[in-house]
Each structure stands twice: as C-alpha cells, then as structure tokens.
Amino acid sequence: GLPESHKDWFNPQRWADNIRRMQKEITYVRPTADGPKDVEYQLAVAVVSAALRAIPVQLAVPDVYGIEDEVARLTAELAVPDPGRLGLWLHGHGGSGKSTLATIRFNILAPGYRYTAHIQLQHDQQIGSQQLSSILTSLGATHFDEKRSAQGLLEELKHYVLDKSVLLLVDNVWKAGHLHELLPRSFGKSSRIIITSRSSGFPDSSWWRQVKQQMLPHQMKGLTNNAATQLLRASAELDVDFQMPLDLQIVEQKLVAACGGLPLALQLSGALLQCEQHNQPRPLEDWKAAIAALELGRNAADSEHKLKNILATTFAALEAPQQHMFLDAATVFRDVPVDEALAVWRVLHGPDAKFLLENLERRNLLHYEKLLRVHDVLAALGKGILRDSSSPYCGSRAWVEDGSVTGIQKGHDVQLAGLSGLSGPPPLQLAALRRLLYLDLKSTALPESIGQLATLQLLDLSNCTWLAALPESIGQLAALQLLDLSKCDDLAALPETFGQLASLETLDLSKYSSLAALPESFGQLAALETLNLSKCSSLTALPESFGRLATLSVLILSECSSLTSLPESFGQMAALTKLDLHNRGSLTALSESFGLLAALQVLNLNECSNLKLPESFGQPAALKVLDLLNCSRFNKLPEPFGQSTKLLLLDFSGCRSLRALPESFGQLTALKELILRGCFILRALPESFGQLAALTKLSLRSCSSLVGLPESFGQLTSLKELDLSGCSSLRVLPESFGQQTALRELYLYDCGTLPVLPKTFGQLAALQVLKLGLCATLKALPESFGQMAALTELDLSRTQA
C-alpha cells in the first residue's frame, strides 16, 4: 500500500549501497485512510530486509601483504573453463595463508549465492551440535530441531544441501573423516565448495576418491621477498617505506629469509619487534635474537618448528595474565563468543582484561570479532605448553578432544576446565580439584559432588537442556562469582540452598523457560550485582525477599511474558542502576516503592502496553534514560515526573494513548533527546517546554493531532534536529521559531494544513536541511527565507510555494 511517489524507494541495491544512511534518506509515507498508521515503519522494515538480502555475507579478511600474488595465481588457474568443477582445494604448510586466500575467494563468490556457510574445523575436536545448528542457520534452514544429536544434525545438513545451490567454505580439514561426516557426495546445481587443508588429498577416503576430479588443487607458495618484508614491517609497526639503518636492513633481510615466506612466522616475528613508539625499530640485538629463535634446533628448516620456536619466544615475553589468557584461548575458549571469554577473564584478571586481549591480538596470537579465533598452528603449540611436564602451566587446563577429556596431567593442578560437548560425566575427581577456578559443563552430566569445588569461581551450565535439577550441594560453592544457567529448559526449580551462594556476583538465568519461581532464599545473595532473567516465560512472580538484593546493579526482566507485577519490596534495591522490563503487555503495574530506586539510571519499559505508572515514578532522581517505546495504552505521566532532572534520553514512540505532558515537564533541564513519534492523540505541548535548554534532538513525527507549538518553543536554542513530518493537523508555528539559532535539520514533510511559515523563519542561520515536501497548503515562503545562507538541501515538492 505505498504511494506511487515512493515506489522507487523499494530498491534493494540502492539500500544495500546506502544502508548506513538509511535514517537520513528515508522520507515519510502518508498513512492511507484504510491502511495501518505505521506504514512508514513497515516500509523501513521491508526495504532494510530486502537490502540485507542484497548484501552478500562477507567474512573478515586479515591484512596480509603479498596475498594478491596468490590471488592472481589462483585467478589464472580458475580462468581455465571446467564445467564439471565443484570446488577448490587449497593446501600448504600451516601458517602459509590458506584460510586468508579461501576467505577472499569466498567473498568474491558470495554475491551469487543465497545459501552460504563458513565451517571452521579443529583437528582434535568432533563437530558438535551447537556448531551444526549454527551452520544450518547460516544456510537459511529454519525447520530443524536444535536439540537433535550431532549425528542427526549432520544427516539434516547433508540432506539440506542436496537440492540447493550452496557456497561452502570448509576450513582446516585434517582428516578424511571430516569430509564424509560433514559433506554429501553430491550437491545442488552450481554449488561451490572451498576446502583448506595441509594435505594435498586423502587417497583412502571414498568421498575424496569420488569428488577429487571435480576439485581444483592449489598449493600455497611462500610470500615473495618484497611482500614478506612489507608484512614483517607492518607487524613490527614500522612504515613500509621507513628508512632503516644499513646494519638493520641486512639483519632484516636475514630475518625475512629465516621466516621462509610464511605469513604467520613473519607476523609473530614482527610483533616481537614492536616498540612503544611508531617507526622506532628495536635494537640490533633484538633482531638477531628473533633470527636465533627461528633457527634454534636441528629442524630449523621445518616450517612448524620455526613457528614453535618463535611462539616460545613470544610467549615468554608476555606478562603472566596474558600467558594465561592465550592458553585459555587456545583450549577452553577457542571459537567461543568473545563476550563469554571476557566475562570470565574480568573475574580472573580484573577490569584490564579487554586491554590484555587487545594486546594479544596486536601480537598476532589471536583474532576476534564475535568469536575468539586462534590459528590452528598456534592452538596446537599452546596445547603443547600445557602438556609439557617442565612447564609451570602443565595440566592447568582441561578440554575436550575427539569426545574425551585431555590436558589433564595431575587432576589437582586443573584451574580451567572446558568440558562442553562431553558425553557422560567428566572423568574428574572433583574433591581433588583444589585449584579449579572455572568449569564449563555445557551439555554434560552434572556431578552430585559439585559442592566440593571449594575454589570454583565460575560455573557455566548454559544450554544444559537435559538438566532436571541442581543438587542441594550447589549452595556450598562459597567462592562462586559467576553462574550461567541460561537455556536450561528442563530445569524446573532452583534449590532452597541457592541463597547460600554468598560470593555470587553475576547470574544468568535467561531463556530458562521452565522457571516458574525463585526460592525465598534468593534475597540472601548478598554479593549479586548482575541478574539476567530475560525470556523466563514461565516466571509469574518475584519473591518478597527480592528487595534485599542490596548490591544488585543490573536487572534484566525483558520478555518475561507471565510476569504481571513486581513485589512491594522492589524499591529497596538501593544499588540498582539499570532495569530492563521490556515486556509484551503482561506487566500491568509497578509497585509504589518504585520511586525509592534512588540510583536507577537506565529504565527500559519498551512494549509494556498495559502498564500504568505509579505517582512515585518521577522520584528516581538519577534516571538518565527512559524507554517507553510502544506502550500503546500509556496515557499520562505523573505530575512529579519533572523531578527526574538528570534525564538525558526519553522515548515515547508509539505511545498512542498519550494525551498530554505534565506542566512539570520543563524541569527536565538536562534532557538532550526526546522522541514523541507516533503519539497520535497528543494535541499540545506544555508552555514550560521551552525550558528544555539542553535539548538537541526532538521528534514529533506522526503526531497527527498536534495543532501547534507553544510560544516558548523558540527558547530551545540548543536544538539541532527537529522532525515534525506527518503532523497533519499542524496549523501554525510560533513567531519565536526563528530564535532556534542552533537548528541544522528541520523536517516538515507532509504537514498538509500548514499554510505559512513565521516571518522569523529566515533567522535560522545554521539550518542546512529543510524538507517541506507534501505541505499542500503552503503557498508562499516568508521574505526572510533568503537569509538562510547555510541551507544546502531544500525539498519543496508538492507544495504551492
């Protein structure tokens, strides 16, 4: 139901090219008499959805100098036509750049495919259910059971790609089993498969024998001398054209030669030579030491031996917390969401954990975007450190390889145990784990003796869909600081001993769909700071003891669809700073004690469509952000609302029943952004509105009953952006309007009843963008209009002016 004038907006490629400018580009769409009021929103959703389909999935490519030579060589090989070709087999030494080249090729092909997936394999781990679910989702599959076994999901994946044109990147194939487990023997028409491996093939594999004639093999070569030098310098944070002293130039070329053209060896060697100041090379002795590290031992010509030597030197140069974090990333946190790893590291290593992680990336020991990535060569070498009996870290981590626990030398030395994917109970004597700090038991059996882990600080039980109960002994975990029970669908209740977790600071119970109530002892969690209860769809009430959570700072109760009210004790939580009550209509009331939340700064009441605010609502004086988006039955603010004098952002979008703002509204002198979009029956603003001296952005878009603005409106001298589009009843702008000397953008699109602009309009000296399109009754512009020297964009379409 779009007007003809807006048909050209539905152009996916245009939106794909300009997606970041969407909010600036999209114009208002007039609601039709028989259509929905939020046509504009529907248009935005439609064009963005189409644009996202038009934008191919792009994988991140690390900066590697010289890779263009390999790209050119591969392109030449691919230029030879071969209608029977299924894919590409990239092979070469570890650290030779196979994954980078494969990713570049994937990104080139991706625009031509609807179904794409990147599959990252590890030689010592089986393909798990979680990874398979992720692959199916990225391929666009929707009707599959995430709780199926890995074998069941593998069969589903094979069946899914049989009749579809797919693009797959299978990275790091170590063994033939990876191929026939994961891939079918045939694919849909025009499908392409890109595979990387250290091996040139697997003659013993029936899958390989059948498809090898359809795969183009490509062996990686080392970087040229020039490209290798550039990569070494970039890794050492030296400009490519930096003029090195002659003695350093000679040693630099020896170091380049010692790296044998391997990108990873060059990156690690260069990172060793980083200095505090840019373009400040380290002393000659340090360069010679890097060469000595590469050439140490009798197998110096072997590429993996070179990498092992340089990693040992790099590892020794790290501070202890960074050594711990690298070993974690190589084992228990490899390929996990970086936020999960950081949550653990902040407990173990303090608030500097993010800085330490960034430094590890700077040294080329790991990379991260959403997931924590460690090159398979580096991961293998890190595991070697943990297995080395002469290392102080020997046996300090336990992880799963090929379905069983590994890394354990002496059980009592284990500090971090990542046992996700283990079938059956872990083969650990928990009572003997006197140093255990972190335990990940996702998708495994929970031992009854868990309470014996006296030193345990972090426990991850997320996604344990089989878990029916927690043992009473869990309350004995006196040192526990972080507990993740998210997605434990079958866990019916928490034991009464739960309140004995006196050190617990962070608790995640999100998506715990069967949780109907919290134990009364819950209020005894004296150290709790962050609590996530989002999407606990069966939770009907919070215990009265909840208010005794004196240290609770962040509380997330979004989408608790059965929760209708909060306990009267709720206002006693004196430390609460962030509260998310985003709820689809079930929450009907807040307790009168709500106003006692003196520390509350951020409050999200998004979509609480049946909510009525108590009179005490304006009393939280620390409130800075309030979101009332789509609270469609919310009709008024209590008079004391103006007492929230620290409020910075206020969103009333979609509050369709809001009739008026209280006179005290002008007391919100710190308010910077106010959104009243879609408040259809709001007729006027209070005279005190002009007192909002800090206001920089105001949206009254689609306030279709708004007749005029108060005379005090001109006092908004900080206002930079004003949107009055779709205010179809707006008849007049006040004469004071021209006093808004900071106003840069003004949107008056489709103000169909606005006949004239005030005489002072030309005083808007800073105005750059003015949209007056579809102001059908606007017949003339004021004499002062030509004074607006800063104006660069003007829309007068469909006006009479």
C-alpha positions, 0 to 999 in steps of 0.5 A: 500500500505505498504511494506511487511517489515512493515506489522507487524507494523499494530498491534493494541495491540502492539500500544495500549501497546506502544502508548506513544512511538509511535514517537520513534518506528515508522520507515519510509515507502518508498513512492511507485512510484504510491502511495501518498508521505505521506504514512508514515503519513497515516500509523501513522494515521491508526495504532494510530486509530486502537490502540485507538480502542484497548484501552478500555475507562477507567474512573478515579478511586479515591484512596480509601483504603479498596475498594478491600474488596468490590471488592472481595465481589462483585467478589464472588457474580458475580462468581455465573453463571446467564445467564439471568443477565443484570446488577448490582445494587449497593446501600448504604448510600451516601458517602459509595463508590458506584460510586468508586466500579461501576467505577472499575467494569466498567473498568474491563468490558470495554475491551469487549465492543465497545459501552460504556457510563458513565451517571452521574445523579443529583437528582434535575436536568432533563437530558438535551440535551447537556448531551444526545448528549454527551452520544450518542457520547460516544456510537459511534452514529454519525447520530443524530441531536444535536439540537433535544429536550431532549425528542427526544434525549432520544427516539434516545438513547433508540432506539440506544441501542436496537440492540447493545451490550452496557456497561452502567454505570448509576450513582446516580439514585434517582428516578424511573423516571430516569430509564424509561426516560433514559433506554429501557426495553430491550437491545442488546445481552450481554449488561451490565448495572451498576446502583448506587443508595441509594435505594435498588429498586423502587417497583412502577416503571414498568421498575424496576418491569420488569428488577429487576430479571435480576439485581444483588443487592449489598449493600455497607458495611462500610470500615473495621477498618484497611482500614478506618484508612489507608484512614483517614491517607492518607487524613490527609497526614500522612504515613500509617505506621507513628508512632503516639503518644499513646494519638493520636492513641486512639483519632484516633481510636475514630475518625475512629469509629465516621466516621462509615466506610464511605469513604467520612466522613473519607476523609473530616475528614482527610483533616481537619487534614492536616498540612503544613508539611508531617507526622506532625499530628495536635494537640490533640485538633484538633482531638477531635474537628473533633470527636465533629463535627461528633457527634454534634446533636441528629442524630449523628448516621445518616450517612448524618448528620455526613457528614453535620456536618463535611462539616460545619466544613470544610467549615468554615475553608476555606478562603472566595474565596474558600467558594465561589468557592465550592458553585459555584461548587456545583450549577452553575458549577457542571459537567461543563468543568473545563476550563469554571469554571476557566475562570470565577473564574480568573475574580472573584478571580484573577490569584490564582484561579487554586491554590484555586481549587487545594486546594479544591480538596486536601480537598476532596470537589471536583474532576476534570479532564475535568469536575468539579465533586462534590459528590452528598452528598456534592452538596446537603449540599452546596445547603443547605448553600445557602438556609439557611436564617442565612447564609451570602451566602443565595440566592447568587446563582441561578440554575436550578432544575427539569426545574425551577429556585431555590436558589433564596431567595431575587432576589437582593442578586443573584451574580451567576446565572446558568440558562442553560437548562431553558425553557422560560425566567428566572423568574428574575427581572433583574433591581433588580439584583444589585449584579449579577456578572455572568449569564449563559443563555445557551439555554434560552430566552434572556431578552430585559432588559439585559442592566440593569445588571449594575454589570454583569461581565460575560455573557455566551450565548454559544450554544444559537442556537435559538438566532436571535439577541442581543438587542441594550441594550447589549452595556450598560453592562459597567462592562462586562469582559467576553462574550461567544457567541460561537455556536450561529448559528442563530445569524446573526449580532452583534449590532452597540452598541457592541463597547460600551462594554468598560470593555470587556476583553475576547470574544468568538465568535467561531463556530458562523457560521452565522457571516458574519461581525463585526460592525465598532464599534468593534475597540472601545473595548478598554479593549479586550485582548482575541478574539476567532473567530475560525470556523466563516465560514461565516466571509469574512472580518475584519473591518478597525477599527480592528487595534485599538484593542490596548490591544488585546493579543490573536487572534484566526482566525483558520478555518475561511474558507471565510476569504481571507485577513486581513485589512491594519490596522492589524499591529497596534495591538501593544499588540498582542502576539499570532495569530492563522490563521490556515486556509484551503487555503482561506487566500491568503495574509497578509497585509504589516503592518504585520511586525509592530506586534512588540510583536507577539510571537506565529504565527500559519499559519498551512494549509494556502496553498495559502498564500504568505508572505509579505517582512515585515514578518521577522520584528516581532522581538519577534516571538518565534514560527512559524507554517507553517505546510502544506502550500503546495504552500509556496515557499520562505521566505523573505530575512529579515526573519533572523531578527526574532532572538528570534525564538525558534520553526519553522515548515515547514512540508509539505511545498512542494513548498519550494525551498530554505532558505534565506542566512539570515537564520543563524541569527536565533541564538536562534532557538532550533527546526526546522522541514523541513519534507516533503519539497520535492523540497528543494535541499540545505541548506544555508552555514550560517546554521551552525550558528544555535548554539542553535539548538537541534532538526532538521528534514529533513525527506522526503526531497527527493531532498536534495543532501547534507549538507553544510560544516558548518553543523558540527558547530551545536554542540548543536544538539541532534536529527537529522532525515534525513530518506527518503532523497533519493537523499542524496549523501554525508555528510560533513567531519565536521559531526563528530564535532556534539559532542552533537548528541544522535539520528541520523536517516538515514533510507532509504537514498538509494544513500548514499554510505559512511559515513565521516571518522569523523563519529566515533567522535560522542561520545554521539550518542546512536541511529543510524538507517541506515536501507534501505541505499542500497548503503552503503557498508562499515562503516568508521574505526572510527565507533568503537569509538562510545562507547555510541551507544546502538541501531544500525539498519543496515538492508538492507544495504551492510555494 
